[in-house]
Amino acid sequence: MRYRKLGSSDLEVSEIALGSWMFFDDSTDLEENRAVTEGALDTGITLFDTANIYGHGAAELAWGEILSRHQRNSYVLATKVWGAMPETARGLSAAKIAQQIDASLTRLRTDHVDLYQAHRFDPEVPIEETITALQRVVEQGKARYLGFSEWTPEQIRAAIDIAGPELFVSSQPQYSMLWQAPEAEIFGLCAENDISQIVWSPLAQGMLTGKYRPGAPPPEGSRRADAQASRAMTAIFDEPVALAAVERLAPVAERSGLDLTTLALAWVLRRGEVAAAIVGASRPEQVRANVAASGIELSPELLASVGDALGDAPVTTSTLAPGAVEGVRHG
């Protein structure tokens, strides 16, 4: 495993991070979660990314039970705020942030998180209020650093104008071979302000694993076999176009001696702006397979072949990801 510095912070994070979205919820078995988490630690993964909204607290509860058995300085713990919880509507008001950081810390069984992230932007609350509340979390020692997920360039600039570039150390956008939208503006803007990327869905909701085939039913138990997850995937990607591109990528990966998953993760990590790629797993062997991408260098010739295979399938222009919104409200 290789490690990268996270923005302007003093944190070093593993290039592959373990995420808990879709893998830790009310229906999962704690021992399965424990096996995956312990397997991740064994491979050298140090960055664990969750959110209060995942399973409405279930993900944080699971990691509170599992990770609290390890030395607190042996891993980097990140969570998020914004989503609606049973006790509160979604948003980034000062009251909600103050309430939700305490609830997250209780579930995670820790007195602080290393990274506290605004899960999305809240245009209903003055940005000054949100920033002050997030800064207070750091001042109180409940979080070491702050980040955001899926903010627009306008929103990022507004925050920097108010509090300076040292406010945030990370951005968490969707990014993969099939969703290249952050390259248009987000990567450059953040790099100028020493903000690293921790990217989610680097395997494009599983499409870049090669397990989904054009015209074929999804494998039983896969994400596309689940009606809700399948709707979320098709809302993001033009499925026939995306799957056709993956079919063209398969021989490129084979010629390079890599499987599709490894190639897709190494492609994401080729960018210096990316500190880590978040993966999910339901079994320890999946974690080990994903970690194989860390440290792989892709040649210019291979990258050109990847680009040819992808063709016009990727989203390359600035595009709002799910849950993202435009606009900034000032107080």
TIMARSE-357751 format. One record per residue (C-alpha): residue number from 1; residue in one letter; x negated, z, y negated. Coordinates in Angstrom, 3 decimals, decimal comma. Example, Ala and Ser with C-alpha at 12.3 -4.5 7.8 and 13.67 -1.06 7.14 Angstrom:
# residues 2
+-----+------+----------+----------+----------+
| pos | code |        X |        Z |        Y |
+-----+------+----------+----------+----------+
|   1 |    a |  -12,300 |    7,800 |    4,500 |
|   2 |    s |  -13,670 |    7,140 |    1,060 |
+-----+------+----------+----------+----------+
//
This chain:
# residues 331
+-----+------+----------+----------+----------+
| pos | code |        X |        Z |        Y |
+-----+------+----------+----------+----------+
|   1 |    m |    0,000 |    0,000 |    0,000 |
|   2 |    r |   -1,172 |   -0,809 |   -3,488 |
|   3 |    y |   -0,145 |    1,073 |   -6,606 |
|   4 |    r |    0,498 |    0,060 |  -10,204 |
|   5 |    k |    0,674 |    1,956 |  -13,476 |
|   6 |    l |    4,193 |    2,399 |  -14,818 |
|   7 |    g |    4,276 |    1,262 |  -18,429 |
|   8 |    s |    2,744 |    3,656 |  -20,940 |
|   9 |    s |    3,215 |    6,640 |  -18,600 |
|  10 |    d |    0,578 |    8,369 |  -16,513 |
|  11 |    l |    2,547 |    7,561 |  -13,354 |
|  12 |    e |    1,207 |    5,312 |  -10,625 |
|  13 |    v |    3,903 |    3,948 |   -8,347 |
|  14 |    s |    3,824 |    2,101 |   -5,045 |
|  15 |    e |    4,383 |   -1,652 |   -5,307 |
|  16 |    i |    7,261 |   -1,263 |   -2,858 |
|  17 |    a |    9,857 |    1,362 |   -3,756 |
|  18 |    l |   12,705 |    2,672 |   -1,632 |
|  19 |    g |   16,162 |    2,482 |   -3,133 |
|  20 |    s |   19,319 |    4,223 |   -1,995 |
|  21 |    w |   22,044 |    1,817 |   -3,182 |
|  22 |    m |   24,227 |    0,679 |   -0,252 |
|  23 |    f |   22,136 |    2,727 |    2,175 |
|  24 |    f |   23,040 |    6,314 |    1,299 |
|  25 |    d |   26,721 |    7,020 |    0,955 |
|  26 |    d |   29,427 |    9,257 |    2,342 |
|  27 |    s |   29,497 |    7,369 |    5,663 |
|  28 |    t |   25,806 |    7,376 |    6,533 |
|  29 |    d |   24,130 |    9,809 |    8,881 |
|  30 |    l |   21,635 |   12,231 |    7,337 |
|  31 |    e |   19,227 |   11,847 |   10,228 |
|  32 |    e |   19,223 |    8,062 |    9,798 |
|  33 |    n |   18,479 |    8,576 |    6,119 |
|  34 |    r |   15,749 |   11,030 |    7,011 |
|  35 |    a |   14,118 |    8,569 |    9,424 |
|  36 |    v |   14,064 |    5,834 |    6,780 |
|  37 |    t |   12,753 |    8,153 |    4,070 |
|  38 |    e |   10,058 |    9,686 |    6,244 |
|  39 |    g |    9,105 |    6,202 |    7,411 |
|  40 |    a |    8,749 |    5,138 |    3,778 |
|  41 |    l |    6,498 |    8,090 |    3,003 |
|  42 |    d |    4,389 |    7,272 |    6,055 |
|  43 |    t |    3,800 |    3,723 |    4,787 |
|  44 |    g |    2,572 |    4,958 |    1,403 |
|  45 |    i |    5,767 |    4,460 |   -0,590 |
|  46 |    t |    5,817 |    6,975 |   -3,422 |
|  47 |    l |    8,627 |    5,699 |   -5,663 |
|  48 |    f |   12,161 |    6,682 |   -4,664 |
|  49 |    d |   14,964 |    5,287 |   -6,814 |
|  50 |    t |   18,539 |    6,539 |   -6,785 |
|  51 |    a |   21,470 |    7,132 |   -9,169 |
|  52 |    n |   24,209 |    9,682 |   -9,620 |
|  53 |    i |   26,818 |    6,995 |   -8,930 |
|  54 |    y |   25,468 |    6,020 |   -5,483 |
|  55 |    g |   28,012 |    7,493 |   -3,108 |
|  56 |    h |   29,218 |    9,581 |   -6,065 |
|  57 |    g |   26,343 |   11,982 |   -5,591 |
|  58 |    a |   25,859 |   11,476 |   -1,839 |
|  59 |    a |   22,572 |    9,611 |   -2,259 |
|  60 |    e |   21,103 |   12,344 |   -4,443 |
|  61 |    l |   22,330 |   15,013 |   -2,044 |
|  62 |    a |   20,656 |   13,247 |    0,882 |
|  63 |    w |   17,325 |   12,937 |   -0,880 |
|  64 |    g |   17,630 |   16,480 |   -2,156 |
|  65 |    e |   17,763 |   17,634 |    1,440 |
|  66 |    i |   15,029 |   15,277 |    2,703 |
|  67 |    l |   12,504 |   15,063 |   -0,122 |
|  68 |    s |   12,622 |   18,736 |   -1,059 |
|  69 |    r |   10,692 |   19,422 |    2,156 |
|  70 |    h |    7,717 |   17,557 |    0,712 |
|  71 |    q |    5,404 |   18,612 |   -2,101 |
|  72 |    r |    7,045 |   17,620 |   -5,374 |
|  73 |    n |    3,910 |   15,911 |   -6,705 |
|  74 |    s |    3,625 |   13,702 |   -3,620 |
|  75 |    y |    6,370 |   11,301 |   -4,716 |
|  76 |    v |    7,868 |    9,809 |   -7,881 |
|  77 |    l |   11,591 |   10,471 |   -8,161 |
|  78 |    a |   13,836 |    8,290 |  -10,310 |
|  79 |    t |   17,555 |    8,542 |  -10,903 |
|  80 |    k |   20,077 |    7,106 |  -13,355 |
|  81 |    v |   23,024 |    7,976 |  -15,556 |
|  82 |    w |   25,996 |    5,940 |  -16,878 |
|  83 |    g |   28,310 |    5,339 |  -13,927 |
|  84 |    a |   31,672 |    7,062 |  -13,621 |
|  85 |    m |   31,597 |   10,259 |  -11,573 |
|  86 |    p |   34,557 |   12,291 |  -10,290 |
|  87 |    e |   34,145 |   14,769 |  -13,134 |
|  88 |    t |   33,559 |   12,271 |  -15,935 |
|  89 |    a |   34,139 |    8,698 |  -17,023 |
|  90 |    r |   31,161 |    6,386 |  -17,297 |
|  91 |    g |   29,051 |    6,164 |  -20,411 |
|  92 |    l |   26,020 |    7,435 |  -22,298 |
|  93 |    s |   27,416 |    9,995 |  -24,699 |
|  94 |    a |   25,343 |   13,081 |  -25,409 |
|  95 |    a |   27,796 |   15,276 |  -23,519 |
|  96 |    k |   27,774 |   13,065 |  -20,429 |
|  97 |    i |   23,990 |   12,786 |  -20,331 |
|  98 |    a |   23,583 |   16,567 |  -20,679 |
|  99 |    q |   26,129 |   17,180 |  -17,952 |
| 100 |    q |   24,888 |   14,532 |  -15,552 |
| 101 |    i |   21,180 |   15,351 |  -15,673 |
| 102 |    d |   21,966 |   18,922 |  -14,604 |
| 103 |    a |   24,265 |   17,709 |  -11,836 |
| 104 |    s |   21,617 |   15,270 |  -10,592 |
| 105 |    l |   18,900 |   17,919 |  -10,572 |
| 106 |    t |   21,135 |   20,264 |   -8,606 |
| 107 |    r |   21,850 |   17,618 |   -5,979 |
| 108 |    l |   18,199 |   16,559 |   -5,822 |
| 109 |    r |   17,031 |   20,188 |   -5,499 |
| 110 |    t |   14,383 |   19,854 |   -8,170 |
| 111 |    d |   13,811 |   21,041 |  -11,714 |
| 112 |    h |   12,869 |   17,580 |  -12,981 |
| 113 |    v |   12,876 |   13,879 |  -12,207 |
| 114 |    d |    9,902 |   11,712 |  -13,023 |
| 115 |    l |   12,028 |    8,890 |  -14,415 |
| 116 |    y |   15,522 |    9,132 |  -15,911 |
| 117 |    q |   17,145 |    5,762 |  -16,498 |
| 118 |    a |   20,161 |    4,558 |  -18,432 |
| 119 |    h |   21,892 |    2,637 |  -15,647 |
| 120 |    r |   23,523 |    0,238 |  -18,089 |
| 121 |    f |   24,032 |    0,136 |  -21,865 |
| 122 |    d |   27,029 |    1,847 |  -23,465 |
| 123 |    p |   28,244 |   -0,104 |  -26,509 |
| 124 |    e |   31,010 |    2,441 |  -27,120 |
| 125 |    v |   28,537 |    5,163 |  -28,116 |
| 126 |    p |   26,191 |    4,935 |  -31,111 |
| 127 |    i |   22,752 |    4,101 |  -29,781 |
| 128 |    e |   21,274 |    6,875 |  -31,919 |
| 129 |    e |   23,357 |    9,428 |  -30,000 |
| 130 |    t |   22,256 |    8,048 |  -26,629 |
| 131 |    i |   18,590 |    7,999 |  -27,584 |
| 132 |    t |   18,655 |   11,531 |  -28,987 |
| 133 |    a |   20,350 |   12,805 |  -25,831 |
| 134 |    l |   17,830 |   11,086 |  -23,552 |
| 135 |    q |   14,932 |   12,425 |  -25,621 |
| 136 |    r |   16,388 |   15,912 |  -25,324 |
| 137 |    v |   16,294 |   15,600 |  -21,522 |
| 138 |    v |   12,544 |   14,995 |  -21,761 |
| 139 |    e |   12,013 |   17,740 |  -24,321 |
| 140 |    q |   13,752 |   20,194 |  -21,989 |
| 141 |    g |   11,398 |   19,233 |  -19,161 |
| 142 |    k |   14,198 |   17,823 |  -17,008 |
| 143 |    a |   12,639 |   14,347 |  -16,951 |
| 144 |    r |    9,078 |   13,236 |  -17,524 |
| 145 |    y |    9,841 |    9,685 |  -18,693 |
| 146 |    l |   12,753 |    7,432 |  -19,582 |
| 147 |    g |   13,795 |    3,957 |  -18,531 |
| 148 |    f |   16,775 |    1,608 |  -18,677 |
| 149 |    s |   18,442 |   -0,942 |  -16,444 |
| 150 |    e |   19,923 |   -4,286 |  -17,480 |
| 151 |    w |   19,775 |   -3,860 |  -21,251 |
| 152 |    t |   19,794 |   -7,012 |  -23,354 |
| 153 |    p |   16,898 |   -7,933 |  -25,656 |
| 154 |    e |   19,035 |   -6,924 |  -28,647 |
| 155 |    q |   19,643 |   -3,485 |  -27,156 |
| 156 |    i |   15,989 |   -2,978 |  -26,231 |
| 157 |    r |   14,833 |   -3,946 |  -29,721 |
| 158 |    a |   17,414 |   -1,650 |  -31,315 |
| 159 |    a |   16,128 |    1,309 |  -29,297 |
| 160 |    i |   12,507 |    0,510 |  -30,112 |
| 161 |    d |   13,326 |    0,147 |  -33,801 |
| 162 |    i |   14,824 |    3,642 |  -33,765 |
| 163 |    a |   12,434 |    5,576 |  -31,535 |
| 164 |    g |    9,360 |    3,396 |  -31,088 |
| 165 |    p |    7,988 |    1,627 |  -27,992 |
| 166 |    e |    6,936 |    4,917 |  -26,397 |
| 167 |    l |   10,622 |    5,814 |  -25,814 |
| 168 |    f |   10,850 |    3,876 |  -22,537 |
| 169 |    v |    8,273 |    3,234 |  -19,819 |
| 170 |    s |   10,404 |    1,107 |  -17,488 |
| 171 |    s |   13,057 |   -1,556 |  -17,255 |
| 172 |    q |   15,057 |   -2,174 |  -14,078 |
| 173 |    p |   16,413 |   -5,717 |  -13,911 |
| 174 |    q |   17,650 |   -7,803 |  -11,043 |
| 175 |    y |   14,807 |  -10,186 |  -10,141 |
| 176 |    s |   14,116 |  -12,485 |   -7,221 |
| 177 |    m |   13,259 |  -16,063 |   -6,345 |
| 178 |    l |   16,949 |  -16,860 |   -6,837 |
| 179 |    w |   17,483 |  -14,720 |   -9,977 |
| 180 |    q |   14,644 |  -15,381 |  -12,399 |
| 181 |    a |   16,616 |  -14,627 |  -15,568 |
| 182 |    p |   14,389 |  -11,713 |  -16,743 |
| 183 |    e |   11,437 |  -14,080 |  -17,117 |
| 184 |    a |   13,208 |  -15,801 |  -20,017 |
| 185 |    e |   13,063 |  -12,882 |  -22,468 |
| 186 |    i |   12,962 |   -9,428 |  -20,867 |
| 187 |    f |    9,510 |   -9,621 |  -19,280 |
| 188 |    g |    7,776 |  -10,713 |  -22,467 |
| 189 |    l |    9,606 |   -8,310 |  -24,768 |
| 190 |    c |    8,895 |   -5,363 |  -22,488 |
| 191 |    a |    5,256 |   -6,312 |  -21,952 |
| 192 |    e |    4,744 |   -6,348 |  -25,727 |
| 193 |    n |    5,914 |   -2,729 |  -25,770 |
| 194 |    d |    4,136 |   -1,506 |  -22,602 |
| 195 |    i |    7,338 |   -1,244 |  -20,579 |
| 196 |    s |    7,005 |   -2,081 |  -16,873 |
| 197 |    q |    9,593 |   -3,675 |  -14,619 |
| 198 |    i |   10,984 |   -1,938 |  -11,529 |
| 199 |    v |   13,056 |   -4,742 |  -10,070 |
| 200 |    w |   16,145 |   -4,473 |   -7,916 |
| 201 |    s |   17,517 |   -6,938 |   -5,368 |
| 202 |    p |   14,163 |   -8,723 |   -4,849 |
| 203 |    l |   15,621 |  -10,217 |   -1,655 |
| 204 |    a |   18,712 |  -11,521 |   -3,484 |
| 205 |    q |   21,182 |   -9,266 |   -1,678 |
| 206 |    g |   19,582 |  -10,212 |    1,633 |
| 207 |    m |   19,837 |  -13,974 |    1,161 |
| 208 |    l |   16,045 |  -14,318 |    1,102 |
| 209 |    t |   15,653 |  -12,706 |    4,521 |
| 210 |    g |   16,789 |  -15,887 |    6,256 |
| 211 |    k |   19,471 |  -14,113 |    8,283 |
| 212 |    y |   22,280 |  -16,006 |    6,573 |
| 213 |    r |   22,634 |  -19,683 |    7,476 |
| 214 |    p |   24,654 |  -22,416 |    5,718 |
| 215 |    g |   28,013 |  -22,911 |    7,376 |
| 216 |    a |   27,488 |  -20,082 |    9,860 |
| 217 |    p |   29,353 |  -16,765 |    9,915 |
| 218 |    p |   27,309 |  -13,792 |    8,696 |
| 219 |    p |   25,752 |  -11,607 |   11,388 |
| 220 |    e |   27,874 |   -8,645 |   12,442 |
| 221 |    g |   27,006 |   -5,556 |   10,448 |
| 222 |    s |   25,268 |   -7,515 |    7,673 |
| 223 |    r |   26,043 |   -7,153 |    3,988 |
| 224 |    r |   27,856 |  -10,482 |    3,850 |
| 225 |    a |   30,039 |   -9,395 |    6,761 |
| 226 |    d |   31,391 |   -6,608 |    4,561 |
| 227 |    a |   34,194 |   -7,979 |    2,359 |
| 228 |    q |   33,341 |   -5,926 |   -0,726 |
| 229 |    a |   29,603 |   -6,601 |   -0,535 |
| 230 |    s |   30,214 |  -10,283 |    0,142 |
| 231 |    r |   32,360 |  -10,596 |   -2,984 |
| 232 |    a |   29,591 |   -8,968 |   -5,021 |
| 233 |    m |   27,045 |  -11,441 |   -3,659 |
| 234 |    t |   29,126 |  -14,542 |   -4,288 |
| 235 |    a |   29,878 |  -13,325 |   -7,812 |
| 236 |    i |   26,133 |  -13,510 |   -8,534 |
| 237 |    f |   25,012 |  -16,568 |   -6,583 |
| 238 |    d |   26,349 |  -20,034 |   -5,838 |
| 239 |    e |   26,173 |  -19,326 |   -2,121 |
| 240 |    p |   25,931 |  -22,865 |   -0,692 |
| 241 |    v |   23,220 |  -23,793 |   -3,208 |
| 242 |    a |   21,313 |  -20,561 |   -2,637 |
| 243 |    l |   21,443 |  -20,799 |    1,147 |
| 244 |    a |   20,317 |  -24,417 |    1,058 |
| 245 |    a |   17,298 |  -23,366 |   -1,012 |
| 246 |    v |   16,472 |  -20,641 |    1,516 |
| 247 |    e |   16,610 |  -23,243 |    4,295 |
| 248 |    r |   13,992 |  -25,266 |    2,416 |
| 249 |    l |   11,884 |  -22,128 |    1,879 |
| 250 |    a |   11,710 |  -21,268 |    5,576 |
| 251 |    p |    9,119 |  -23,936 |    6,533 |
| 252 |    v |    7,090 |  -23,100 |    3,413 |
| 253 |    a |    6,867 |  -19,499 |    4,564 |
| 254 |    e |    6,028 |  -20,549 |    8,105 |
| 255 |    r |    3,186 |  -22,791 |    6,968 |
| 256 |    s |    1,771 |  -19,934 |    4,893 |
| 257 |    g |    1,809 |  -17,574 |    7,873 |
| 258 |    l |    4,373 |  -15,281 |    6,228 |
| 259 |    d |    7,970 |  -14,518 |    7,064 |
| 260 |    l |   10,591 |  -15,175 |    4,403 |
| 261 |    t |   11,001 |  -11,520 |    3,456 |
| 262 |    t |    7,286 |  -10,997 |    2,923 |
| 263 |    l |    6,992 |  -14,206 |    0,923 |
| 264 |    a |    9,958 |  -13,266 |   -1,280 |
| 265 |    l |    8,578 |   -9,793 |   -2,040 |
| 266 |    a |    5,045 |  -11,067 |   -2,637 |
| 267 |    w |    6,501 |  -13,685 |   -5,001 |
| 268 |    v |    8,149 |  -10,935 |   -7,065 |
| 269 |    l |    4,961 |   -8,860 |   -7,101 |
| 270 |    r |    2,859 |  -11,810 |   -8,278 |
| 271 |    r |    3,923 |  -10,906 |  -11,826 |
| 272 |    g |    1,800 |   -8,277 |  -13,546 |
| 273 |    e |    4,830 |   -7,105 |  -15,500 |
| 274 |    v |    6,377 |   -5,837 |  -12,253 |
| 275 |    a |    5,281 |   -2,325 |  -11,274 |
| 276 |    a |    7,453 |   -2,117 |   -8,169 |
| 277 |    a |   10,108 |   -3,922 |   -6,155 |
| 278 |    i |   12,954 |   -1,773 |   -4,839 |
| 279 |    v |   13,975 |   -2,408 |   -1,241 |
| 280 |    g |   16,666 |   -0,856 |    0,880 |
| 281 |    a |   16,558 |   -0,179 |    4,581 |
| 282 |    s |   18,709 |    1,217 |    7,349 |
| 283 |    r |   15,851 |    1,561 |    9,848 |
| 284 |    p |   12,189 |    2,625 |    9,494 |
| 285 |    e |   10,935 |   -0,678 |   10,927 |
| 286 |    q |   12,588 |   -2,520 |    8,040 |
| 287 |    v |   10,601 |   -0,394 |    5,609 |
| 288 |    r |    7,351 |   -1,178 |    7,430 |
| 289 |    a |    8,144 |   -4,888 |    7,359 |
| 290 |    n |    8,794 |   -4,815 |    3,606 |
| 291 |    v |    5,600 |   -2,902 |    2,883 |
| 292 |    a |    3,610 |   -5,774 |    4,417 |
| 293 |    a |    4,113 |   -7,684 |    1,154 |
| 294 |    s |    2,027 |   -5,232 |   -0,880 |
| 295 |    g |   -1,326 |   -6,675 |   -1,815 |
| 296 |    i |   -0,617 |  -10,257 |   -0,710 |
| 297 |    e |   -1,964 |  -12,877 |   -3,109 |
| 298 |    l |   -0,107 |  -16,193 |   -3,256 |
| 299 |    s |   -2,166 |  -19,290 |   -3,976 |
| 300 |    p |   -1,201 |  -21,729 |   -6,756 |
| 301 |    e |   -0,517 |  -24,337 |   -4,079 |
| 302 |    l |    1,875 |  -22,017 |   -2,240 |
| 303 |    l |    3,647 |  -21,072 |   -5,460 |
| 304 |    a |    4,096 |  -24,759 |   -6,280 |
| 305 |    s |    5,597 |  -25,336 |   -2,827 |
| 306 |    v |    7,966 |  -22,425 |   -3,368 |
| 307 |    g |    9,065 |  -23,892 |   -6,690 |
| 308 |    d |    9,688 |  -27,293 |   -5,097 |
| 309 |    a |   11,732 |  -25,726 |   -2,320 |
| 310 |    l |   13,842 |  -23,665 |   -4,704 |
| 311 |    g |   14,666 |  -26,658 |   -6,863 |
| 312 |    d |   17,511 |  -25,971 |   -9,293 |
| 313 |    a |   18,946 |  -23,081 |   -7,274 |
| 314 |    p |   17,486 |  -20,154 |   -9,270 |
| 315 |    v |   19,143 |  -18,650 |  -12,342 |
| 316 |    t |   16,416 |  -19,078 |  -14,957 |
| 317 |    t |   18,118 |  -18,622 |  -18,321 |
| 318 |    s |   18,966 |  -15,289 |  -19,958 |
| 319 |    t |   22,053 |  -14,186 |  -18,042 |
| 320 |    l |   23,912 |  -10,895 |  -17,962 |
| 321 |    a |   23,581 |   -9,138 |  -14,618 |
| 322 |    p |   26,523 |   -7,266 |  -13,065 |
| 323 |    g |   27,627 |   -4,398 |  -15,257 |
| 324 |    a |   25,529 |   -5,505 |  -18,219 |
| 325 |    v |   27,194 |   -5,915 |  -21,622 |
| 326 |    e |   26,242 |   -7,251 |  -25,013 |
| 327 |    g |   26,363 |   -5,516 |  -28,354 |
| 328 |    v |   24,978 |   -2,416 |  -30,056 |
| 329 |    r |   26,901 |    0,257 |  -31,933 |
| 330 |    h |   25,146 |    2,272 |  -34,610 |
| 331 |    g |   26,231 |    5,665 |  -35,842 |
+-----+------+----------+----------+----------+
//
